[in-house]
């Protein structure tokens, strides 16, 4: 059932602008990460109209850490001619609050993307509990305009 729901949301996200609805975006990200028992870092690569080109899993880590390489994020965006990206990872603990390492890594990616004229719309951290929860670094002021 989760696979079917994920497939439906993936088709919808690809057919529309990825930023059209916060709820649809967070539902999609929560469904894609719900079975992950370890932190998984993914990048939504978007065209200049903010339509999804690809949802790429960049790396998987442990229950409390995932390695992220700025060069790999940039390479994925450049190879697919992405104009913008949305970063996302999950916290299997259920708490979507970012660690200082999450914040520092995001700033490095934002700075590198700025040089290459690639927009970082947001970095979302998805947590799980009784209800799904998502933390937006942009909404929290951790990613500038």
C-alpha atoms as an extended CHARMM CRD file, in Angstrom:
* protein
*
       145  EXT
         1         1  UNK       CA              0.0000000000        0.0000000000        0.0000000000  PROA      1               0.0000000000
         2         2  UNK       CA              2.8650000000        2.3660000000        0.8280000000  PROA      2               0.0000000000
         3         3  UNK       CA              4.4740000000        1.5640000000       -2.5320000000  PROA      3               0.0000000000
         4         4  UNK       CA              1.2370000000        2.3800000000       -4.3720000000  PROA      4               0.0000000000
         5         5  UNK       CA              0.7790000000        5.6570000000       -2.4910000000  PROA      5               0.0000000000
         6         6  UNK       CA              4.3960000000        6.6130000000       -3.1280000000  PROA      6               0.0000000000
         7         7  UNK       CA              4.0300000000        5.8750000000       -6.8480000000  PROA      7               0.0000000000
         8         8  UNK       CA              0.8960000000        8.0280000000       -7.0740000000  PROA      8               0.0000000000
         9         9  UNK       CA              2.5600000000       10.9240000000       -5.2560000000  PROA      9               0.0000000000
        10        10  UNK       CA              5.7360000000       10.5610000000       -7.3630000000  PROA      10              0.0000000000
        11        11  UNK       CA              3.6920000000       10.8190000000      -10.5790000000  PROA      11              0.0000000000
        12        12  UNK       CA              1.8620000000       13.8540000000       -9.2140000000  PROA      12              0.0000000000
        13        13  UNK       CA              5.0800000000       15.5620000000       -8.0970000000  PROA      13              0.0000000000
        14        14  UNK       CA              6.6510000000       14.9660000000      -11.5170000000  PROA      14              0.0000000000
        15        15  UNK       CA              3.5880000000       16.2550000000      -13.3630000000  PROA      15              0.0000000000
        16        16  UNK       CA              3.3070000000       19.4600000000      -11.3470000000  PROA      16              0.0000000000
        17        17  UNK       CA              5.6500000000       21.9310000000       -9.7760000000  PROA      17              0.0000000000
        18        18  UNK       CA              7.3290000000       20.3550000000       -6.7720000000  PROA      18              0.0000000000
        19        19  UNK       CA              6.7150000000       23.4510000000       -4.6780000000  PROA      19              0.0000000000
        20        20  UNK       CA              3.0230000000       23.7330000000       -5.4480000000  PROA      20              0.0000000000
        21        21  UNK       CA              1.9100000000       22.3700000000       -2.0920000000  PROA      21              0.0000000000
        22        22  UNK       CA              3.8180000000       21.9850000000        1.1660000000  PROA      22              0.0000000000
        23        23  UNK       CA              1.5180000000       19.1300000000        2.2070000000  PROA      23              0.0000000000
        24        24  UNK       CA              2.0180000000       17.1590000000       -1.0080000000  PROA      24              0.0000000000
        25        25  UNK       CA              5.7780000000       17.6410000000       -0.8450000000  PROA      25              0.0000000000
        26        26  UNK       CA              6.0630000000       16.5730000000        2.7910000000  PROA      26              0.0000000000
        27        27  UNK       CA              3.6560000000       13.6510000000        2.2250000000  PROA      27              0.0000000000
        28        28  UNK       CA              5.8020000000       12.4730000000       -0.6680000000  PROA      28              0.0000000000
        29        29  UNK       CA              9.0320000000       12.8100000000        1.3100000000  PROA      29              0.0000000000
        30        30  UNK       CA              7.5380000000       11.1090000000        4.3610000000  PROA      30              0.0000000000
        31        31  UNK       CA              6.2610000000        8.1890000000        2.2820000000  PROA      31              0.0000000000
        32        32  UNK       CA              9.5850000000        7.7210000000        0.5090000000  PROA      32              0.0000000000
        33        33  UNK       CA             11.4240000000        7.6340000000        3.8520000000  PROA      33              0.0000000000
        34        34  UNK       CA              8.9310000000        5.7510000000        6.0130000000  PROA      34              0.0000000000
        35        35  UNK       CA             10.6810000000        2.3870000000        5.6940000000  PROA      35              0.0000000000
        36        36  UNK       CA             14.1760000000        3.7630000000        6.1890000000  PROA      36              0.0000000000
        37        37  UNK       CA             15.7210000000        2.5760000000        9.4530000000  PROA      37              0.0000000000
        38        38  UNK       CA             18.8230000000        4.6970000000        8.8880000000  PROA      38              0.0000000000
        39        39  UNK       CA             19.2990000000        8.3030000000        7.8550000000  PROA      39              0.0000000000
        40        40  UNK       CA             18.9510000000        8.6960000000        4.0970000000  PROA      40              0.0000000000
        41        41  UNK       CA             19.9510000000       11.8870000000        2.2670000000  PROA      41              0.0000000000
        42        42  UNK       CA             18.1390000000       12.6470000000       -0.9620000000  PROA      42              0.0000000000
        43        43  UNK       CA             18.0340000000       15.5140000000       -3.4130000000  PROA      43              0.0000000000
        44        44  UNK       CA             15.0290000000       16.5310000000       -5.4790000000  PROA      44              0.0000000000
        45        45  UNK       CA             16.4870000000       17.9110000000       -8.7020000000  PROA      45              0.0000000000
        46        46  UNK       CA             14.2490000000       20.4780000000      -10.3800000000  PROA      46              0.0000000000
        47        47  UNK       CA             14.1150000000       22.1510000000      -13.7610000000  PROA      47              0.0000000000
        48        48  UNK       CA             13.7410000000       25.9080000000      -14.1790000000  PROA      48              0.0000000000
        49        49  UNK       CA              9.9490000000       25.5860000000      -13.7800000000  PROA      49              0.0000000000
        50        50  UNK       CA             10.4270000000       23.6640000000      -10.5190000000  PROA      50              0.0000000000
        51        51  UNK       CA              9.2670000000       20.3930000000      -12.0140000000  PROA      51              0.0000000000
        52        52  UNK       CA             10.9330000000       17.2910000000      -10.6940000000  PROA      52              0.0000000000
        53        53  UNK       CA             13.6760000000       15.9250000000      -12.9370000000  PROA      53              0.0000000000
        54        54  UNK       CA             14.7650000000       13.2250000000      -10.5000000000  PROA      54              0.0000000000
        55        55  UNK       CA             14.5340000000       12.2310000000       -6.8740000000  PROA      55              0.0000000000
        56        56  UNK       CA             18.0350000000       10.9750000000       -6.1420000000  PROA      56              0.0000000000
        57        57  UNK       CA             19.1470000000        9.1430000000       -3.0240000000  PROA      57              0.0000000000
        58        58  UNK       CA             22.6590000000       10.4570000000       -2.4570000000  PROA      58              0.0000000000
        59        59  UNK       CA             23.6620000000        8.3470000000        0.5480000000  PROA      59              0.0000000000
        60        60  UNK       CA             22.5220000000        6.1890000000        3.4160000000  PROA      60              0.0000000000
        61        61  UNK       CA             24.1120000000        6.2900000000        6.8440000000  PROA      61              0.0000000000
        62        62  UNK       CA             23.4520000000        5.0750000000       10.3480000000  PROA      62              0.0000000000
        63        63  UNK       CA             20.5860000000        5.6470000000       12.7620000000  PROA      63              0.0000000000
        64        64  UNK       CA             22.0290000000        9.0450000000       13.7070000000  PROA      64              0.0000000000
        65        65  UNK       CA             24.2260000000       10.2100000000       10.8180000000  PROA      65              0.0000000000
        66        66  UNK       CA             24.4070000000       10.2350000000        7.0360000000  PROA      66              0.0000000000
        67        67  UNK       CA             27.5280000000       11.2650000000        5.1080000000  PROA      67              0.0000000000
        68        68  UNK       CA             26.8870000000       14.0300000000        2.5890000000  PROA      68              0.0000000000
        69        69  UNK       CA             29.4050000000       15.2480000000        0.0390000000  PROA      69              0.0000000000
        70        70  UNK       CA             28.9230000000       18.7000000000       -1.4500000000  PROA      70              0.0000000000
        71        71  UNK       CA             30.6990000000       17.6570000000       -4.6470000000  PROA      71              0.0000000000
        72        72  UNK       CA             28.2760000000       14.7690000000       -5.1940000000  PROA      72              0.0000000000
        73        73  UNK       CA             25.2450000000       17.0290000000       -4.7450000000  PROA      73              0.0000000000
        74        74  UNK       CA             26.6700000000       19.5380000000       -7.2320000000  PROA      74              0.0000000000
        75        75  UNK       CA             27.6200000000       16.8030000000       -9.6920000000  PROA      75              0.0000000000
        76        76  UNK       CA             24.0740000000       15.3880000000       -9.6590000000  PROA      76              0.0000000000
        77        77  UNK       CA             22.5990000000       18.8480000000      -10.2900000000  PROA      77              0.0000000000
        78        78  UNK       CA             25.0480000000       19.6990000000      -13.0660000000  PROA      78              0.0000000000
        79        79  UNK       CA             24.7390000000       16.3580000000      -14.8770000000  PROA      79              0.0000000000
        80        80  UNK       CA             20.9460000000       16.7110000000      -15.0210000000  PROA      80              0.0000000000
        81        81  UNK       CA             20.9930000000       20.4540000000      -15.7760000000  PROA      81              0.0000000000
        82        82  UNK       CA             18.9660000000       21.1580000000      -12.6490000000  PROA      82              0.0000000000
        83        83  UNK       CA             18.2080000000       24.8000000000      -11.9590000000  PROA      83              0.0000000000
        84        84  UNK       CA             17.1370000000       24.1940000000       -8.3780000000  PROA      84              0.0000000000
        85        85  UNK       CA             17.2170000000       21.5370000000       -5.7050000000  PROA      85              0.0000000000
        86        86  UNK       CA             15.4340000000       20.5630000000       -2.5230000000  PROA      86              0.0000000000
        87        87  UNK       CA             17.5400000000       18.7190000000        0.0260000000  PROA      87              0.0000000000
        88        88  UNK       CA             15.9210000000       16.1820000000        2.3040000000  PROA      88              0.0000000000
        89        89  UNK       CA             16.8860000000       13.6320000000        4.8750000000  PROA      89              0.0000000000
        90        90  UNK       CA             15.0830000000       11.6840000000        7.5320000000  PROA      90              0.0000000000
        91        91  UNK       CA             15.6550000000       11.3010000000       11.2390000000  PROA      91              0.0000000000
        92        92  UNK       CA             14.6670000000        7.7410000000       12.2020000000  PROA      92              0.0000000000
        93        93  UNK       CA             14.4000000000        8.9030000000       15.8430000000  PROA      93              0.0000000000
        94        94  UNK       CA             11.2490000000       10.8080000000       14.8630000000  PROA      94              0.0000000000
        95        95  UNK       CA             12.5710000000       14.2180000000       15.8980000000  PROA      95              0.0000000000
        96        96  UNK       CA             12.9620000000       16.4180000000       12.8080000000  PROA      96              0.0000000000
        97        97  UNK       CA             15.0080000000       19.1150000000       14.5800000000  PROA      97              0.0000000000
        98        98  UNK       CA             18.3320000000       19.6890000000       12.7780000000  PROA      98              0.0000000000
        99        99  UNK       CA             21.6580000000       19.0370000000       14.4370000000  PROA      99              0.0000000000
       100       100  UNK       CA             24.4650000000       21.5750000000       14.1600000000  PROA      100             0.0000000000
       101       101  UNK       CA             26.0990000000       19.2090000000       11.6550000000  PROA      101             0.0000000000
       102       102  UNK       CA             22.9030000000       19.3100000000        9.5410000000  PROA      102             0.0000000000
       103       103  UNK       CA             22.9410000000       23.1060000000        9.5720000000  PROA      103             0.0000000000
       104       104  UNK       CA             26.6590000000       23.3450000000        8.7410000000  PROA      104             0.0000000000
       105       105  UNK       CA             26.3820000000       20.8550000000        5.8750000000  PROA      105             0.0000000000
       106       106  UNK       CA             23.3850000000       22.7040000000        4.4520000000  PROA      106             0.0000000000
       107       107  UNK       CA             25.2560000000       26.0090000000        4.4830000000  PROA      107             0.0000000000
       108       108  UNK       CA             28.1650000000       24.4160000000        2.6010000000  PROA      108             0.0000000000
       109       109  UNK       CA             25.8120000000       23.0810000000       -0.0700000000  PROA      109             0.0000000000
       110       110  UNK       CA             23.9620000000       26.4110000000       -0.3640000000  PROA      110             0.0000000000
       111       111  UNK       CA             27.2580000000       28.2970000000       -0.7500000000  PROA      111             0.0000000000
       112       112  UNK       CA             28.5460000000       25.8940000000       -3.4130000000  PROA      112             0.0000000000
       113       113  UNK       CA             25.2600000000       25.9570000000       -5.3140000000  PROA      113             0.0000000000
       114       114  UNK       CA             25.1900000000       29.7510000000       -5.2440000000  PROA      114             0.0000000000
       115       115  UNK       CA             28.5130000000       29.8040000000       -7.1240000000  PROA      115             0.0000000000
       116       116  UNK       CA             27.0530000000       27.4750000000       -9.7790000000  PROA      116             0.0000000000
       117       117  UNK       CA             23.7730000000       29.4680000000       -9.9370000000  PROA      117             0.0000000000
       118       118  UNK       CA             21.7000000000       26.5810000000       -8.6400000000  PROA      118             0.0000000000
       119       119  UNK       CA             18.9330000000       27.5450000000       -6.2150000000  PROA      119             0.0000000000
       120       120  UNK       CA             18.5120000000       25.5900000000       -3.0040000000  PROA      120             0.0000000000
       121       121  UNK       CA             14.8320000000       25.9780000000       -2.2060000000  PROA      121             0.0000000000
       122       122  UNK       CA             14.9680000000       24.1910000000        1.1320000000  PROA      122             0.0000000000
       123       123  UNK       CA             16.4090000000       21.4280000000        3.2460000000  PROA      123             0.0000000000
       124       124  UNK       CA             13.6340000000       19.4090000000        4.8020000000  PROA      124             0.0000000000
       125       125  UNK       CA             14.1630000000       16.9860000000        7.6300000000  PROA      125             0.0000000000
       126       126  UNK       CA             11.4400000000       14.3850000000        7.9410000000  PROA      126             0.0000000000
       127       127  UNK       CA             10.7520000000       12.7790000000       11.3000000000  PROA      127             0.0000000000
       128       128  UNK       CA              8.2650000000       10.1480000000       12.2930000000  PROA      128             0.0000000000
       129       129  UNK       CA              6.1680000000        9.5610000000       15.3370000000  PROA      129             0.0000000000
       130       130  UNK       CA              2.4640000000        9.3100000000       15.7370000000  PROA      130             0.0000000000
       131       131  UNK       CA              2.1440000000       11.7840000000       12.9100000000  PROA      131             0.0000000000
       132       132  UNK       CA              4.7000000000       12.7060000000       10.3140000000  PROA      132             0.0000000000
       133       133  UNK       CA              6.6010000000       15.8840000000       10.9710000000  PROA      133             0.0000000000
       134       134  UNK       CA              8.8870000000       17.9210000000        8.7680000000  PROA      134             0.0000000000
       135       135  UNK       CA             11.3300000000       20.6820000000        9.6190000000  PROA      135             0.0000000000
       136       136  UNK       CA             12.0060000000       23.3350000000        6.9610000000  PROA      136             0.0000000000
       137       137  UNK       CA             15.3630000000       25.0580000000        7.2020000000  PROA      137             0.0000000000
       138       138  UNK       CA             14.0610000000       27.8650000000        4.9860000000  PROA      138             0.0000000000
       139       139  UNK       CA             11.0280000000       28.4680000000        7.2060000000  PROA      139             0.0000000000
       140       140  UNK       CA             13.3130000000       28.4720000000       10.2510000000  PROA      140             0.0000000000
       141       141  UNK       CA             15.5150000000       31.1430000000        8.6450000000  PROA      141             0.0000000000
       142       142  UNK       CA             18.5240000000       28.8290000000        8.2680000000  PROA      142             0.0000000000
       143       143  UNK       CA             18.5880000000       29.2590000000        4.4860000000  PROA      143             0.0000000000
       144       144  UNK       CA             18.5790000000       32.8340000000        3.2290000000  PROA      144             0.0000000000
       145       145  UNK       CA             16.5050000000       34.1460000000        0.3790000000  PROA      145             0.0000000000
